């Protein structure tokens, strides 16, 4: 039995799984936090990438990698590891969540003539998370460091380079490259002109290798696959294919689907990423997801489980209560300055269970509208995978198939990105046209219960849309 391993280096920790290369069964797993800098706290957005190696070593203790023949690497997207002409780190790595590049992003968008030219150039409109926005910030606020940077690696690129013993050739994959802001999933090419627009000079860039192409072998002979970004690895670990969408209900909502071509959206509501199989992952996002449920639960003096129990005591439509869940403004739809709105208050609806239900329905209706944004660009969505603790709540499980109008798969908790990295390693080891078929254990698929459920979901969504258009009439023209 061949054994492969997947490494996922997230913002705060390293997760490793060792899997059966043929079936995907997880044989061993380990995890370790990323050490913090002496002058930093858990919210730091700068880090010495060497700490990722320390964390990796700690996660791999106890013989976890014993018998492994191939390794795949997943890591947080969009980061910036700047190296000089000799391959020496210029400054600490900037992570995706560094907020300082917000102004640089706006300046970059204006410099190219607005959102539409960016969407045409790279398939997306850059956000502050993108690597190119960090390059612009460095050029403005750290010009000495910016002038020294000769090449930029992403976190997964850097880890692969370290595992391979610092070869002269640096590599990346389509998925992670599509989040830089200077590689286009539409053309499959780097845009050095955009790098120069941001940084002031061109960069050495890693080779973009194919999904099943090995990056190389370690000095000990272990095969290292191409690696990819965390969202791409999660899609691979979950086994998503064309027609499948993923909805991750964290504080924000992440919504993407597997598609056969790049999606170009000049409004910036969709980010056109590539995936880890040769296809594409058009992505939308909401600023409000599980946080809506947590905030409502706190207002009702309960927790998420208590909120779910209350919501199940109400009925679809929440007795006319509608919660527009724009607590922190919203990205989809574009309402950056909006606040949450609760309407439909009547004597019979002013009860905790109806407010709880309105929170669940409001959050899910907002996600459903983001799915519709993808559909409007030709993306087929025939099944939705739900991730996150909020997605496992009974009230969410009951309502999601009705409101999404398609079967919903409740994915088990687990190291999906690490498992996806391991699956990529198995693919590179096997050298087959498609990745090995790995079953997803303990997944539960919930389908709408016929036309009745679909009618209920449609009525609730119409009620939500009517209130949204009344409170925010500017959104009606976009529907």
C-alpha positions in Angstrom: 0.0 0.0 0.0 1.4 3.4 -1.1 1.1 6.1 1.5 1.0 9.8 0.6 0.9 12.9 2.9 -0.8 16.3 2.7 0.5 19.4 4.5 -1.8 22.3 5.0 -0.1 25.5 6.4 -2.9 27.8 7.4 -2.8 31.3 8.9 -2.4 29.9 12.4 -1.3 26.2 12.3 0.1 23.3 10.3 -2.1 20.2 9.7 -0.7 17.0 8.2 -2.5 13.8 7.2 -1.0 10.5 5.9 -3.4 8.7 3.6 -3.8 5.5 1.7 -2.9 6.6 -1.9 -5.6 4.4 -3.4 -8.6 5.0 -1.1 -7.8 8.3 0.6 -8.4 6.7 4.1 -6.6 8.9 6.7 -4.1 6.7 8.5 -2.4 9.2 10.7 -2.7 13.0 11.3 -0.9 15.7 13.3 -1.1 19.4 13.9 0.9 22.2 15.5 0.4 25.9 15.9 2.6 28.4 14.2 4.9 30.1 16.7 4.4 33.8 17.2 7.0 36.4 16.8 8.3 37.9 20.1 6.9 41.3 19.2 3.6 40.0 17.8 0.3 38.5 19.0 -2.1 36.0 17.4 -3.4 38.7 15.1 -0.1 39.4 13.5 -0.1 39.7 9.7 3.6 39.5 9.3 5.6 36.4 10.0 9.1 34.9 9.5 8.3 32.0 7.2 10.8 29.8 9.0 8.2 29.5 11.7 6.1 27.5 9.3 9.0 25.0 9.0 9.2 24.7 12.8 5.5 24.1 13.0 5.7 21.5 10.2 8.4 19.7 12.0 6.4 19.6 15.2 3.2 18.4 13.4 5.2 15.6 11.8 6.6 14.1 15.0 5.8 10.6 16.2 6.6 8.9 12.9 3.7 10.5 11.0 5.6 10.5 7.7 6.9 7.0 8.1 6.5 5.1 4.8 5.3 8.2 2.9 6.4 8.2 -0.8 4.9 11.5 -1.9 3.9 14.8 -0.3 1.5 17.6 -1.4 1.5 21.1 0.1 -1.5 23.4 0.6 -1.1 26.8 2.2 -2.9 30.1 2.8 -3.4 32.1 -0.4 -2.2 35.5 -1.5 0.8 36.0 0.9 4.0 37.6 -0.2 7.5 36.2 0.5 9.9 38.6 -1.1 13.4 37.4 -1.9 16.4 39.3 -3.2 18.5 38.3 -6.2 20.4 35.7 -4.1 17.3 34.1 -2.7 17.6 35.8 0.7 14.4 36.9 2.5 14.1 40.7 2.3 11.6 41.2 5.1 9.0 39.1 7.0 6.3 37.6 4.9 3.1 39.6 4.5 -0.1 37.4 5.0 -3.3 37.6 3.1 -5.1 39.3 6.0 -2.8 42.3 6.3 -5.2 45.3 6.2 -2.6 47.9 5.3 -2.9 47.4 1.6 -6.5 48.6 1.3 -5.4 52.1 0.1 -2.9 50.5 -2.3 -5.6 48.4 -3.8 -7.8 51.4 -4.6 -4.8 53.2 -6.1 -4.0 50.1 -8.3 -7.5 49.8 -9.5 -7.6 53.5 -10.5 -4.2 53.2 -12.2 -5.5 50.7 -14.7 -8.8 52.6 -15.3 -11.2 50.9 -12.9 -12.5 47.5 -12.1 -13.5 46.4 -15.6 -9.9 46.5 -17.1 -8.6 44.5 -14.1 -11.3 41.8 -14.6 -10.4 41.7 -18.3 -6.6 41.5 -17.5 -6.6 38.8 -14.7 -10.2 37.6 -14.4 -10.7 39.5 -11.1 -10.7 42.8 -9.4 -7.9 42.9 -6.8 -8.7 43.0 -3.2 -6.4 44.0 -0.3 -5.7 40.3 0.2 -4.0 39.9 -3.3 -0.3 39.7 -3.6 -0.2 42.6 -6.1 -1.8 45.0 -3.6 1.0 44.2 -1.1 3.6 44.9 -3.8 2.0 48.3 -4.3 2.0 48.9 -0.5 5.7 48.0 -0.2 6.6 50.3 -3.1 4.9 53.2 -1.3 5.8 52.6 2.3 9.0 50.5 2.2 10.7 51.6 -1.0 14.1 50.2 0.1 12.7 46.7 0.6 10.7 47.0 -2.6 13.7 47.8 -4.6 15.6 44.8 -3.2 12.9 42.3 -4.0 13.8 40.3 -7.1 11.2 37.5 -6.8 8.1 36.7 -4.9 6.9 33.3 -3.7 3.5 32.4 -2.2 3.4 30.4 1.1 2.9 27.1 -0.6 5.6 27.9 -3.2 8.1 28.7 -0.4 7.3 25.5 1.5 7.8 23.4 -1.6 11.1 25.1 -2.3 12.2 24.4 1.2 11.2 20.7 1.1 13.1 20.3 -2.2 16.3 21.8 -0.8 16.3 25.2 -2.5 16.5 24.2 -6.2 17.2 26.9 -8.7 13.8 26.3 -10.3 10.9 27.7 -8.3 7.4 26.4 -9.1 3.8 27.2 -8.3 0.4 26.0 -9.6 -2.5 27.6 -11.5 -4.8 27.8 -8.4 -2.4 29.7 -6.2 -1.0 31.8 -9.0 -4.6 33.0 -9.8 -4.7 34.8 -6.5 -1.6 36.9 -7.0 -3.3 39.6 -9.2 -0.6 39.3 -11.9 -1.3 35.8 -13.4 -4.4 35.4 -15.5 -6.4 32.2 -15.4 -8.0 33.3 -18.6 -4.7 33.4 -20.6 -2.5 31.3 -18.4 0.2 33.9 -18.5 1.9 36.3 -16.1 1.4 40.0 -16.5 4.8 41.6 -15.8 3.3 45.0 -16.8 1.0 44.8 -13.8 3.8 43.8 -11.5 5.7 46.8 -12.8 2.6 49.0 -12.3 2.5 47.9 -8.6 6.2 47.6 -7.7 8.0 49.7 -10.2 10.1 46.9 -11.7 9.6 43.3 -13.0 10.1 40.2 -10.9 11.4 36.7 -11.4 8.2 34.5 -11.2 7.9 30.8 -10.4 7.0 28.4 -13.2 3.4 27.4 -13.3 3.3 23.6 -13.5 0.5 21.3 -14.4 -1.9 19.8 -11.7 -0.4 16.3 -11.8 3.2 17.4 -12.5 5.7 16.9 -9.7 7.6 19.9 -8.5 10.5 17.6 -7.8 12.0 15.2 -5.3 13.5 15.8 -1.9 17.2 14.9 -1.3 15.8 11.7 0.3 13.8 10.8 -2.8 10.3 11.8 -1.7 8.1 13.1 -4.6 6.7 16.6 -4.0 3.6 17.5 -6.0 2.8 20.9 -7.4 0.9 22.1 -4.3 -1.8 24.7 -4.3 -3.8 27.2 -2.3 -6.0 26.2 0.6 -9.4 26.7 -1.2 -8.2 24.8 -4.2 -6.9 22.0 -1.9 -10.2 21.9 0.0 -12.2 21.4 -3.2 -9.8 18.6 -4.2 -10.1 17.0 -0.8 -13.9 17.1 -0.8 -14.0 15.7 -4.3 -15.8 18.6 -5.9 -16.5 18.3 -9.6 -18.4 20.3 -12.3 -21.8 21.3 -10.9 -20.6 21.3 -7.3 -20.4 24.4 -5.2 -18.9 24.9 -1.8 -20.3 27.2 0.9 -18.1 27.8 3.9 -19.9 29.5 6.7 -17.3 31.2 8.8 -17.6 34.7 10.1 -17.8 35.6 6.4 -19.2 33.4 3.7 -17.0 31.9 1.0 -18.9 30.6 -2.0 -17.2 29.0 -5.1 -18.1 26.4 -7.7 -16.1 24.1 -10.1 -16.5 25.4 -13.6 -15.0 24.6 -17.0 -13.8 28.1 -17.9 -12.8 31.3 -16.3 -15.5 33.8 -15.4 -14.9 37.4 -16.1 -17.0 39.8 -14.0 -16.3 43.5 -14.4 -18.2 44.4 -11.3 -15.7 42.6 -9.1 -18.4 40.5 -7.3 -16.8 37.3 -8.7 -13.1 36.5 -8.4 -12.0 34.2 -11.1 -9.6 31.6 -9.6 -8.2 28.5 -11.2 -8.6 25.1 -9.3 -6.1 22.3 -8.7 -7.3 20.0 -11.5 -7.1 22.2 -14.7 -10.6 23.7 -14.2 -11.7 26.9 -12.6 -13.2 28.1 -9.2 -15.2 31.3 -9.7 -15.7 32.6 -6.2 -18.1 35.1 -4.5 -18.2 36.1 -0.9 -20.4 37.5 1.7 -19.2 39.6 4.6 -21.9 38.2 6.9 -22.4 34.5 7.6 -22.0 32.6 10.9 -21.5 35.9 12.7 -25.1 36.7 12.0 -26.2 33.6 14.0 -23.7 34.3 16.8 -24.8 37.9 17.2 -28.5 36.9 17.2 -27.8 34.1 19.7 -26.1 36.5 22.0 -29.0 39.0 21.8 -31.3 36.1 22.7 -29.1 35.0 25.6 -28.2 31.6 24.1 -25.6 29.9 21.9 -25.6 28.6 18.4 -27.2 25.3 19.4 -29.8 27.2 21.4 -30.5 29.5 18.5 -31.0 26.4 16.2 -33.5 24.9 18.7 -35.5 28.1 18.8 -35.5 28.5 15.1 -37.0 25.0 14.7 -39.9 26.0 16.9 -40.9 28.6 14.3 -42.0 28.0 10.7 -40.7 28.9 7.2 -41.1 32.7 6.7 -40.6 33.4 10.5 -44.2 34.7 10.8 -43.3 37.5 8.5 -40.1 38.6 10.2 -37.2 39.3 7.7 -33.7 40.0 8.8 -31.4 41.6 6.2 -28.1 40.3 7.6 -25.8 43.2 6.5 -24.3 43.7 10.0 -20.9 44.7 8.6 -22.0 46.1 5.3 -22.0 43.6 2.5 -20.0 42.6 -0.5 -22.7 40.5 -2.3 -24.7 42.5 -2.9 -22.5 45.6 -2.9 -23.7 47.5 0.1 -20.5 48.5 1.9 -22.2 51.0 4.2 -25.4 49.1 5.0 -26.5 47.9 8.4 -28.7 45.0 9.4 -32.5 45.5 9.1 -35.3 43.7 10.9 -38.8 44.1 9.4 -42.2 42.6 9.8 -42.6 43.2 13.5 -46.1 42.4 14.7 -47.5 41.2 18.0 -47.6 37.6 16.9 -44.1 37.6 15.4 -42.3 39.2 18.4 -41.1 36.0 19.9 -37.5 34.6 20.3 -38.2 31.6 18.0 -39.2 33.8 15.1 -36.2 36.1 15.4 -34.0 33.0 15.5 -35.6 31.6 12.4 -35.3 35.0 10.6 -31.6 35.0 11.4 -31.1 31.6 9.9 -33.2 32.4 6.8 -31.6 35.8 6.3 -28.1 34.4 6.4 -29.0 31.6 4.0 -31.0 33.8 1.6 -28.0 36.1 1.4 -25.8 33.1 0.5 -28.4 31.9 -2.0 -28.2 35.2 -3.7 -24.4 34.9 -4.0 -25.0 31.5 -5.6 -27.3 33.2 -8.0 -24.6 35.6 -9.0 -22.5 32.6 -10.1 -25.4 31.1 -11.9 -26.0 34.4 -13.8 -22.5 34.0 -15.3 -23.3 30.5 -16.6 -21.9 28.5 -13.6 -24.0 25.3 -13.1 -24.8 24.6 -9.5 -26.5 21.2 -9.0 -25.2 20.4 -5.5 -23.9 22.5 -2.6 -21.3 21.4 0.0 -21.7 23.1 3.4 -18.6 23.6 5.6 -18.3 25.1 9.1 -19.9 24.5 12.4 -22.9 26.7 11.5 -23.6 24.4 8.5 -24.1 21.5 10.8 -26.8 23.2 12.9 -30.2 21.3 12.6 -32.0 24.5 11.6 -29.5 25.3 8.9 -29.6 21.7 7.6 -33.4 21.9 7.4 -33.5 25.2 5.6 -30.5 25.1 3.3 -31.9 22.6 0.7 -35.1 24.5 0.5 -33.5 27.9 0.1 -30.7 26.8 -2.2 -33.1 24.6 -4.3 -30.5 21.8 -4.8 -29.2 18.9 -2.7 -26.9 20.0 0.1 -24.0 17.9 1.3 -23.1 18.4 5.0 -19.4 17.7 5.0 -17.8 16.3 8.1 -15.3 18.4 10.0 -11.8 17.5 9.1 -8.5 18.5 7.4 -10.0 18.9 3.9 -7.2 21.1 2.5 -4.5 18.7 3.9 -6.4 15.7 2.4 -6.7 17.6 -0.9 -2.9 18.1 -0.9 -2.4 14.4 -0.2 -4.8 13.5 -3.1 -2.7 15.7 -5.4 0.4 13.9 -4.2 -1.3 10.5 -5.0 -2.2 11.9 -8.4 1.4 13.0 -9.2 2.6 9.6 -8.0 0.1 7.7 -10.2 0.6 9.9 -13.3 -3.0 9.3 -14.4 -5.1 11.7 -16.5 -7.5 12.3 -13.5 -6.9 12.3 -9.8 -7.7 9.1 -7.9 -11.3 8.7 -6.8 -11.4 9.1 -3.0 -14.7 8.7 -1.1 -15.7 11.4 1.4 -16.6 9.4 4.6 -19.5 10.5 6.9 -20.9 13.1 4.4 -24.6 13.5 4.6 -26.6 14.6 1.5 -29.9 16.3 2.1 -32.2 16.9 -0.8 -35.3 19.2 -1.0 -38.4 17.1 -0.3 -40.0 17.5 -3.7 -42.0 20.4 -5.1 -43.3 21.3 -1.7 -39.9 22.1 -0.3 -38.9 24.0 -3.4 -42.1 26.1 -3.2 -41.4 26.9 0.5 -37.9 28.0 -0.3 -39.0 30.1 -3.2 -41.6 31.9 -1.1 -39.1 32.7 1.7 -36.6 34.0 -0.8 -39.2 36.2 -2.5 -40.1 37.6 0.9 -36.4 38.3 1.6 -35.9 39.9 -1.9 -38.9 42.1 -1.6 -37.7 43.6 1.7 -34.1 44.0 0.3 -35.4 45.9 -2.7 -37.6 48.1 -0.5 -34.8 49.0 1.9 -32.0 49.0 -0.7 -33.7 49.8 -4.1 -30.3 50.1 -5.8 -30.0 46.3 -5.7 -33.2 45.7 -7.6 -31.7 46.8 -10.9 -28.9 44.2 -10.5 -31.3 41.2 -10.0 
